């Protein structure tokens, strides 16, 4: 007994903990339902997909799959890794993959991720460690779809209500870490999984501190109570001294995300294209970026990011033109006596967006547009405003994969409960182009179609595309084995040491 106590004490003294922050409570730690950033970030430590991107976000490599190959244009075979275990000790096998697919395409869940499987005809376990996926037609994202986290059949097969199952807050995955403690609005603790198939992570615990206020997160990082944290450009340029850099290394890259002002096109006031164009011309995007980012961002020109084959470099940002904006508003019936009014809603989870909203309010006032602002806590923003579509306009952002899928955001089908077409954008030509693109395997032709789509969406102004921020990450010098890559720093986190 004395020996066991000493052993526990020794472990407690020498156990290493990586301290991180998250801006909100996770809603569901189930990868099939993790649609908010906090949930998906934490679930990423707990679950694996069949495949993943390599460290440079260029090639797709195996994760739970040892090998994968196409037998023909519509038949995909996965050979699964052996010796993979769920956190409760049960072995992972092909039945878990089939079960995950069946749940996603059933009426048991409402998930935007289901859309990625719409071209799948069948998923079959050939044996314990081989899975055959038959597609209805060739699909350009057939492999990337299987980056979706796989869930355990033996736990969830008897679930009567997957959306509210206890599993969503007591998850069991195959990932390098497993959930130890979930204290809402306080602390979420993960512990290293001893039997992880790539070897136990070298850092014993990950502690997520739930901190809604960006300034508090910054102060915790600055006082070394966090090991890794994001830095806003203003803080990076104006609020750090040499002492901070004695303790932290910083890594900067263009983020795989953009921020936009999205109009609720279901509301009559935004259905006039002249109004949307006027609002676009009234905004000085360069001024917005210069004020907020100190050269650590660029103007966003459309729905796909620079560096991707879908990006259309010929589409330039709208030129700020107050006179034309006023003329278009007058044409639409708005003037000083009858000003155009609307509300912008955003979240306080980012310290930048509330300031961006104020700048937009100021710029739009110059053309006679009256804007009210509302800043909300993240979960309330999502649950009361964004997903019920109860807004005039939202200031929000998207993180994109290296291979974008416009179907999720721009196809009319996804103007539905749980869908990512939040603004209610409907364009039959875009729908047809998206549907055509899904079956294209020739990357050159696909790129041309995407670039055409890019220009058409921008011309419609369903969003005002605003900025692409750089990602600036500070990492404590106590953390060893950081190996930056084009995809960021997290690709080898199980090898980090502290």
C-alpha positions as CSV (number, residue, x, y, z in Angstrom):
1,X,0.0,0.0,0.0
2,X,2.8,2.3,1.0
3,X,4.6,1.4,-2.3
4,X,1.5,2.2,-4.4
5,X,1.1,5.5,-2.7
6,X,4.7,6.4,-3.4
7,X,4.3,5.3,-7.0
8,X,1.2,7.5,-7.4
9,X,3.0,10.4,-5.8
10,X,6.0,9.9,-8.1
11,X,3.8,9.9,-11.2
12,X,1.9,13.0,-10.0
13,X,5.1,14.9,-9.4
14,X,6.6,14.0,-12.8
15,X,3.5,13.8,-15.0
16,X,3.7,16.5,-17.7
17,X,0.7,18.6,-18.6
18,X,0.1,20.7,-21.8
19,X,-2.0,23.7,-20.9
20,X,-4.3,25.0,-23.6
21,X,-7.3,27.3,-23.8
22,X,-10.6,27.0,-25.6
23,X,-13.1,29.9,-26.0
24,X,-16.3,27.9,-25.3
25,X,-17.7,24.8,-23.8
26,X,-17.7,22.0,-26.3
27,X,-21.3,21.2,-27.3
28,X,-20.7,17.5,-28.3
29,X,-17.5,15.6,-28.2
30,X,-18.8,13.2,-30.9
31,X,-16.9,13.7,-34.2
32,X,-20.2,13.1,-36.1
33,X,-21.8,16.0,-34.3
34,X,-18.8,18.3,-33.4
35,X,-19.7,21.3,-35.6
36,X,-18.3,24.1,-33.4
37,X,-14.6,24.9,-33.1
38,X,-14.2,23.9,-29.5
39,X,-15.9,20.5,-29.9
40,X,-14.0,19.7,-33.1
41,X,-10.7,20.8,-31.7
42,X,-11.0,18.6,-28.6
43,X,-12.6,15.7,-30.5
44,X,-9.5,15.7,-32.7
45,X,-7.4,14.5,-29.8
46,X,-9.9,11.7,-29.0
47,X,-10.8,10.2,-32.4
48,X,-9.2,9.1,-35.6
49,X,-10.4,8.9,-39.2
50,X,-9.4,6.2,-41.7
51,X,-7.1,8.7,-43.4
52,X,-5.6,12.2,-42.8
53,X,-3.5,14.8,-44.5
54,X,0.3,14.7,-44.2
55,X,2.2,17.4,-42.3
56,X,2.2,19.7,-45.3
57,X,-1.6,19.3,-46.1
58,X,-0.7,18.0,-49.5
59,X,-1.0,14.2,-49.6
60,X,-3.6,11.9,-48.0
61,X,-2.0,9.2,-45.8
62,X,-3.3,6.4,-43.6
63,X,-4.6,6.9,-40.1
64,X,-6.7,4.0,-39.0
65,X,-6.2,2.5,-42.4
66,X,-2.9,0.8,-43.1
67,X,-3.5,0.8,-46.9
68,X,-6.1,2.2,-49.2
69,X,-6.6,1.9,-53.0
70,X,-9.2,2.2,-55.7
71,X,-10.1,-1.0,-57.5
72,X,-11.8,1.2,-60.1
73,X,-13.3,4.7,-60.3
74,X,-16.1,3.9,-57.9
75,X,-14.7,1.1,-55.6
76,X,-12.4,2.1,-52.7
77,X,-10.8,-0.5,-50.5
78,X,-9.4,0.2,-47.0
79,X,-7.1,-2.3,-45.2
80,X,-7.3,-1.4,-41.5
81,X,-4.5,-1.4,-39.0
82,X,-4.5,-4.3,-36.6
83,X,-3.9,-3.8,-32.8
84,X,-6.0,-0.6,-32.6
85,X,-8.1,-0.3,-29.4
86,X,-10.9,1.9,-28.2
87,X,-10.2,3.7,-24.9
88,X,-12.2,1.1,-23.1
89,X,-9.9,-1.7,-24.3
90,X,-12.2,-3.1,-27.0
91,X,-10.5,-3.8,-30.3
92,X,-11.4,-1.6,-33.3
93,X,-12.4,-3.3,-36.5
94,X,-14.3,-3.0,-39.8
95,X,-17.7,-3.2,-38.2
96,X,-17.0,0.2,-36.5
97,X,-16.4,1.8,-39.9
98,X,-19.7,0.3,-41.3
99,X,-21.6,1.5,-38.2
100,X,-20.2,5.0,-38.4
101,X,-21.3,5.3,-42.1
102,X,-24.8,3.9,-41.3
103,X,-25.3,6.4,-38.5
104,X,-24.3,9.3,-40.6
105,X,-26.7,8.5,-43.4
106,X,-29.6,7.6,-41.1
107,X,-32.2,9.8,-39.4
108,X,-30.4,9.3,-36.1
109,X,-28.3,12.4,-36.5
110,X,-28.6,15.8,-38.0
111,X,-25.1,16.6,-39.1
112,X,-23.6,18.6,-42.0
113,X,-20.9,16.0,-42.3
114,X,-23.5,13.5,-43.7
115,X,-23.3,15.5,-47.0
116,X,-19.8,14.1,-47.6
117,X,-21.3,10.6,-47.9
118,X,-24.1,11.4,-50.3
119,X,-22.4,9.6,-53.2
120,X,-21.7,6.4,-51.3
121,X,-23.7,3.5,-52.5
122,X,-22.7,1.0,-49.9
123,X,-20.1,0.3,-47.2
124,X,-19.3,-3.3,-46.5
125,X,-16.9,-5.2,-44.2
126,X,-15.1,-7.8,-46.4
127,X,-13.6,-9.2,-43.2
128,X,-12.5,-8.0,-39.8
129,X,-9.8,-5.6,-41.2
130,X,-11.0,-4.8,-44.8
131,X,-13.7,-2.4,-45.8
132,X,-15.1,-1.9,-49.3
133,X,-16.8,1.4,-50.2
134,X,-18.9,1.5,-53.4
135,X,-19.7,4.9,-54.9
136,X,-22.7,5.7,-57.1
137,X,-20.3,7.6,-59.4
138,X,-16.7,8.9,-59.3
139,X,-16.3,11.5,-56.5
140,X,-13.3,13.8,-56.3
141,X,-13.4,13.9,-52.4
142,X,-13.9,10.1,-52.0
143,X,-10.8,9.7,-49.8
144,X,-11.0,13.0,-47.9
145,X,-14.6,12.0,-46.7
146,X,-13.0,9.3,-44.6
147,X,-11.1,11.8,-42.5
148,X,-14.3,11.8,-40.4
149,X,-13.7,10.4,-36.9
150,X,-14.9,6.8,-36.5
151,X,-17.2,6.0,-33.6
152,X,-17.5,2.7,-31.6
153,X,-20.3,0.3,-32.6
154,X,-20.2,-1.6,-29.3
155,X,-21.1,1.5,-27.3
156,X,-23.5,3.4,-29.6
157,X,-25.4,0.6,-31.4
158,X,-28.1,0.6,-28.7
159,X,-28.4,4.4,-28.5
160,X,-32.0,5.6,-28.7
161,X,-31.2,9.3,-29.2
162,X,-27.8,9.9,-30.7
163,X,-28.1,13.7,-30.6
164,X,-28.5,13.7,-26.8
165,X,-26.6,10.4,-25.9
166,X,-24.3,10.5,-22.9
167,X,-21.5,9.5,-25.3
168,X,-21.4,13.1,-26.5
169,X,-20.0,14.2,-23.2
170,X,-18.4,10.8,-22.2
171,X,-16.7,9.9,-25.5
172,X,-14.7,6.8,-26.2
173,X,-12.4,7.0,-29.2
174,X,-9.2,5.5,-30.6
175,X,-7.2,8.7,-30.4
176,X,-3.9,9.4,-28.6
177,X,-5.7,11.0,-25.6
178,X,-8.9,10.0,-23.7
179,X,-11.2,12.2,-21.7
180,X,-10.6,12.3,-18.0
181,X,-12.5,15.3,-16.7
182,X,-15.2,17.5,-18.3
183,X,-16.0,20.5,-16.1
184,X,-18.1,22.9,-18.1
185,X,-17.0,26.5,-18.0
186,X,-13.9,25.5,-16.1
187,X,-11.6,22.7,-17.2
188,X,-11.4,19.8,-19.7
189,X,-8.7,17.3,-19.0
190,X,-7.4,14.6,-21.4
191,X,-4.9,11.9,-20.4
192,X,-2.5,10.0,-22.7
193,X,-3.9,6.7,-24.0
194,X,-1.4,4.0,-22.9
195,X,-2.4,1.7,-25.8
196,X,-2.5,4.2,-28.6
197,X,-1.5,2.4,-31.8
198,X,1.3,4.9,-32.7
199,X,2.7,4.8,-29.1
200,X,1.7,6.6,-26.0
201,X,2.0,10.4,-26.3
202,X,5.0,11.7,-24.4
203,X,3.0,14.5,-22.7
204,X,0.8,12.8,-20.1
205,X,-2.1,15.2,-19.9
206,X,-3.7,18.0,-21.9
207,X,-5.7,20.5,-19.9
208,X,-8.1,22.8,-21.8
209,X,-9.1,25.9,-19.8
210,X,-12.5,27.2,-20.9
211,X,-11.9,31.0,-21.2
212,X,-14.5,33.0,-23.2
213,X,-12.8,36.3,-22.9
214,X,-9.9,36.8,-25.4
215,X,-8.0,39.2,-23.2
216,X,-8.1,36.8,-20.3
217,X,-6.7,34.1,-22.6
218,X,-3.9,36.5,-23.7
219,X,-3.0,37.4,-20.1
220,X,-2.9,33.7,-19.2
221,X,-0.5,33.0,-22.1
222,X,1.6,36.1,-21.2
223,X,1.9,34.9,-17.6
224,X,3.0,31.4,-18.8
225,X,-0.2,29.7,-17.5
226,X,-0.8,28.4,-21.0
227,X,1.8,26.5,-23.1
228,X,0.3,27.2,-26.5
229,X,-1.9,30.0,-27.5
230,X,-2.9,32.1,-30.5
231,X,-1.8,35.7,-30.7
232,X,-3.9,38.5,-32.2
233,X,-1.8,40.9,-34.4
234,X,-2.4,43.9,-32.2
235,X,-1.2,42.0,-29.1
236,X,1.8,40.6,-31.0
237,X,2.9,44.0,-32.3
238,X,2.0,46.3,-29.3
239,X,1.6,44.3,-26.1
240,X,4.6,42.0,-25.8
241,X,8.1,42.8,-24.7
242,X,11.4,40.9,-24.9
243,X,10.5,39.0,-21.7
244,X,7.7,37.1,-23.5
245,X,10.0,36.0,-26.3
246,X,12.5,34.6,-23.7
247,X,9.8,32.1,-22.8
248,X,8.0,31.6,-26.1
249,X,8.7,30.8,-29.7
250,X,6.2,32.1,-32.3
251,X,5.1,30.5,-35.5
252,X,3.2,32.4,-38.2
253,X,1.5,31.2,-41.4
254,X,-1.5,32.2,-43.5
255,X,-4.5,30.5,-41.9
256,X,-6.9,28.1,-43.7
257,X,-9.8,30.3,-42.9
258,X,-11.5,33.6,-43.8
259,X,-14.0,36.0,-42.1
260,X,-17.1,37.2,-43.9
261,X,-20.2,39.3,-43.4
262,X,-23.1,37.0,-44.3
263,X,-26.6,38.4,-45.2
264,X,-29.7,36.5,-44.4
265,X,-31.0,36.2,-48.0
266,X,-34.4,34.8,-46.7
267,X,-35.2,38.4,-45.5
268,X,-36.6,40.7,-48.2
269,X,-34.3,43.6,-47.4
270,X,-31.3,41.6,-48.6
271,X,-32.9,40.1,-51.7
272,X,-32.2,43.2,-53.9
273,X,-28.7,42.6,-55.5
274,X,-28.2,46.4,-55.7
275,X,-28.4,46.7,-51.9
276,X,-25.8,43.9,-51.5
277,X,-23.5,45.5,-54.0
278,X,-23.9,48.9,-52.4
279,X,-23.0,47.5,-49.0
280,X,-19.9,45.8,-50.6
281,X,-18.8,49.0,-52.2
282,X,-19.2,51.0,-49.0
283,X,-16.7,48.8,-47.2
284,X,-13.0,49.6,-47.4
285,X,-11.5,46.2,-46.9
286,X,-7.9,47.4,-47.1
287,X,-8.6,49.9,-44.3
288,X,-10.2,47.1,-42.2
289,X,-7.1,44.8,-42.6
290,X,-4.7,47.6,-41.9
291,X,-6.4,48.8,-38.7
292,X,-7.0,45.3,-37.3
293,X,-4.0,43.2,-38.4
294,X,-0.8,45.3,-38.8
295,X,0.2,43.4,-42.0
296,X,-0.7,40.0,-40.5
297,X,-3.6,39.4,-42.8
298,X,-4.8,39.9,-46.4
299,X,-8.0,40.9,-48.0
300,X,-10.3,37.9,-48.9
301,X,-11.5,38.0,-52.4
302,X,-13.8,34.9,-52.5
303,X,-15.0,31.6,-51.2
304,X,-11.8,29.6,-51.9
305,X,-8.4,30.4,-50.4
306,X,-5.1,31.4,-52.1
307,X,-2.9,28.4,-52.8
308,X,-5.8,26.1,-53.7
309,X,-6.5,25.2,-57.3
310,X,-10.0,26.6,-56.8
311,X,-8.7,30.1,-56.2
312,X,-9.4,32.7,-58.9
313,X,-6.6,35.2,-58.9
314,X,-8.4,37.3,-61.6
315,X,-11.1,38.3,-59.1
316,X,-10.0,41.4,-57.3
317,X,-11.4,43.0,-54.2
318,X,-14.3,45.5,-54.9
319,X,-13.0,49.1,-55.1
320,X,-14.2,51.2,-52.3
321,X,-16.7,53.6,-53.9
322,X,-19.0,55.7,-51.7
323,X,-20.6,57.6,-54.5
324,X,-21.7,54.4,-56.4
325,X,-22.8,52.8,-53.1
326,X,-25.1,55.8,-52.4
327,X,-26.5,55.7,-56.0
328,X,-27.3,52.0,-55.8
329,X,-29.0,52.5,-52.4
330,X,-31.0,55.4,-53.8
331,X,-32.0,53.2,-56.8
332,X,-33.3,50.6,-54.3
333,X,-35.4,53.3,-52.5
334,X,-33.1,54.2,-49.6
335,X,-31.9,57.7,-48.7
336,X,-31.4,60.0,-45.7
337,X,-35.1,60.1,-45.0
338,X,-35.5,56.3,-45.4
339,X,-32.1,54.8,-44.5
340,X,-31.3,51.2,-45.0
341,X,-31.0,49.6,-41.5
342,X,-29.8,46.2,-40.4
343,X,-28.1,44.4,-37.5
344,X,-24.8,42.7,-37.4
345,X,-24.4,39.9,-34.9
346,X,-21.1,38.3,-33.9
347,X,-19.4,36.5,-31.1
348,X,-16.9,37.6,-28.4
349,X,-14.9,34.4,-28.9
350,X,-12.6,36.4,-31.1
351,X,-11.2,39.7,-29.9
352,X,-10.9,40.8,-33.5
353,X,-14.5,40.4,-34.8
354,X,-16.3,42.8,-32.4
355,X,-13.8,45.5,-33.5
356,X,-14.3,44.5,-37.1
357,X,-18.0,45.0,-36.6
358,X,-17.4,48.5,-35.2
359,X,-15.3,49.4,-38.2
360,X,-18.0,48.1,-40.6
361,X,-20.6,50.1,-38.8
362,X,-18.5,53.2,-39.1
363,X,-17.8,52.7,-42.8
364,X,-21.4,51.9,-43.7
365,X,-22.5,55.1,-41.9
366,X,-20.7,57.1,-44.5
367,X,-23.2,55.9,-47.2
368,X,-26.2,56.5,-44.9
369,X,-26.6,52.9,-43.7
370,X,-27.6,52.5,-40.1
371,X,-26.1,49.4,-38.4
372,X,-26.8,48.1,-35.0
373,X,-24.3,45.7,-33.4
374,X,-24.9,42.7,-31.1
375,X,-22.0,40.7,-29.6
376,X,-22.8,37.4,-28.0
377,X,-21.2,34.4,-26.2
378,X,-20.2,31.8,-28.7
379,X,-22.7,29.0,-27.9
380,X,-25.6,31.4,-27.5
381,X,-24.6,33.0,-30.9
382,X,-24.6,29.6,-32.6
383,X,-27.8,28.1,-30.9
384,X,-30.0,31.3,-30.8
385,X,-28.8,33.2,-33.9
386,X,-26.8,31.3,-36.5
387,X,-28.4,27.8,-36.8
388,X,-32.0,29.0,-36.3
389,X,-31.2,31.7,-39.0
390,X,-32.5,34.5,-36.7
391,X,-30.3,37.3,-38.0
392,X,-30.0,40.1,-40.5
393,X,-26.3,39.6,-41.0
394,X,-23.6,37.6,-39.2
395,X,-19.9,38.3,-38.9
396,X,-18.4,34.8,-38.9
397,X,-15.7,32.7,-40.4
398,X,-15.0,29.4,-42.1
399,X,-12.0,27.1,-41.7
400,X,-11.5,25.2,-45.0
401,X,-9.8,22.0,-45.9
402,X,-7.1,22.0,-48.5
403,X,-9.6,20.5,-50.9
404,X,-12.7,22.7,-50.6
405,X,-16.2,21.3,-51.2
406,X,-18.6,24.1,-52.2
407,X,-21.6,21.8,-51.8
408,X,-21.6,22.2,-48.0
409,X,-21.7,26.0,-48.1
410,X,-23.2,27.1,-51.5
411,X,-25.6,24.4,-52.7
412,X,-29.3,25.0,-52.1
413,X,-29.7,21.5,-50.5
414,X,-27.8,22.8,-47.5
415,X,-30.2,25.6,-46.7
416,X,-31.7,23.3,-44.0
417,X,-31.5,22.6,-40.3
418,X,-28.0,21.7,-39.4
419,X,-26.7,22.7,-42.9
420,X,-23.8,25.1,-43.5
421,X,-25.6,27.2,-46.1
422,X,-26.4,29.6,-43.3
423,X,-27.4,32.6,-45.4
424,X,-29.9,30.8,-47.6
425,X,-28.0,31.2,-50.9
426,X,-29.9,29.7,-53.9
427,X,-28.5,29.8,-57.4
428,X,-29.5,27.1,-59.8
429,X,-26.5,27.7,-62.0
430,X,-24.2,27.3,-59.0
431,X,-26.1,24.2,-57.9
432,X,-25.6,22.6,-61.4
433,X,-21.9,23.5,-61.4
434,X,-21.4,22.0,-58.0
435,X,-23.2,18.8,-59.0
436,X,-21.1,18.6,-62.1
437,X,-17.9,19.2,-60.1
438,X,-18.6,16.3,-57.8
439,X,-17.9,13.7,-60.4
440,X,-14.9,15.3,-62.1
441,X,-11.6,13.6,-61.6
442,X,-9.5,15.7,-64.0
443,X,-8.0,18.3,-61.7
444,X,-7.4,20.8,-64.5
445,X,-11.0,20.8,-65.6
446,X,-12.2,20.9,-61.9
447,X,-10.0,23.9,-61.2
448,X,-11.4,25.8,-64.2
449,X,-15.0,25.0,-63.0
450,X,-14.2,26.1,-59.4
451,X,-12.6,29.3,-60.6
452,X,-15.8,30.1,-62.6
453,X,-17.9,29.3,-59.6
454,X,-15.7,31.6,-57.5
455,X,-16.3,34.6,-59.7
456,X,-20.1,33.9,-59.9
457,X,-20.5,33.6,-56.1
458,X,-18.5,36.8,-55.5
459,X,-20.7,38.6,-58.1
460,X,-23.8,37.6,-56.2
461,X,-22.6,39.1,-52.9
462,X,-24.3,36.5,-50.6
463,X,-21.3,37.2,-48.3
464,X,-19.0,40.2,-48.2
465,X,-15.7,38.4,-48.1
466,X,-13.5,40.4,-45.8
467,X,-10.1,39.1,-44.6
468,X,-7.8,36.0,-44.3
469,X,-5.9,36.3,-41.1
470,X,-2.5,34.9,-40.4
471,X,-2.3,32.3,-37.7
472,X,0.3,33.4,-35.1
473,X,0.9,30.7,-32.5
474,X,3.1,31.1,-29.4
475,X,4.6,27.9,-27.9
476,X,6.4,27.7,-24.6
477,X,10.1,26.9,-25.0
478,X,9.5,24.2,-22.4
479,X,7.9,22.2,-25.2
480,X,10.4,20.2,-27.2
481,X,10.3,18.4,-30.6
482,X,8.1,21.1,-32.3
483,X,8.6,20.6,-36.1
484,X,6.9,23.3,-38.1
485,X,5.5,22.3,-41.4
486,X,3.3,23.8,-44.1
487,X,0.3,22.4,-42.3
488,X,1.3,23.9,-39.0
489,X,2.9,22.6,-35.8
490,X,0.4,20.0,-34.6
491,X,1.1,17.1,-36.9
492,X,3.6,15.5,-34.5
493,X,2.1,16.5,-31.1
494,X,2.3,12.9,-29.7
495,X,6.1,13.3,-29.9
496,X,6.2,16.6,-28.0
497,X,7.9,16.6,-24.7
498,X,7.7,18.9,-21.7
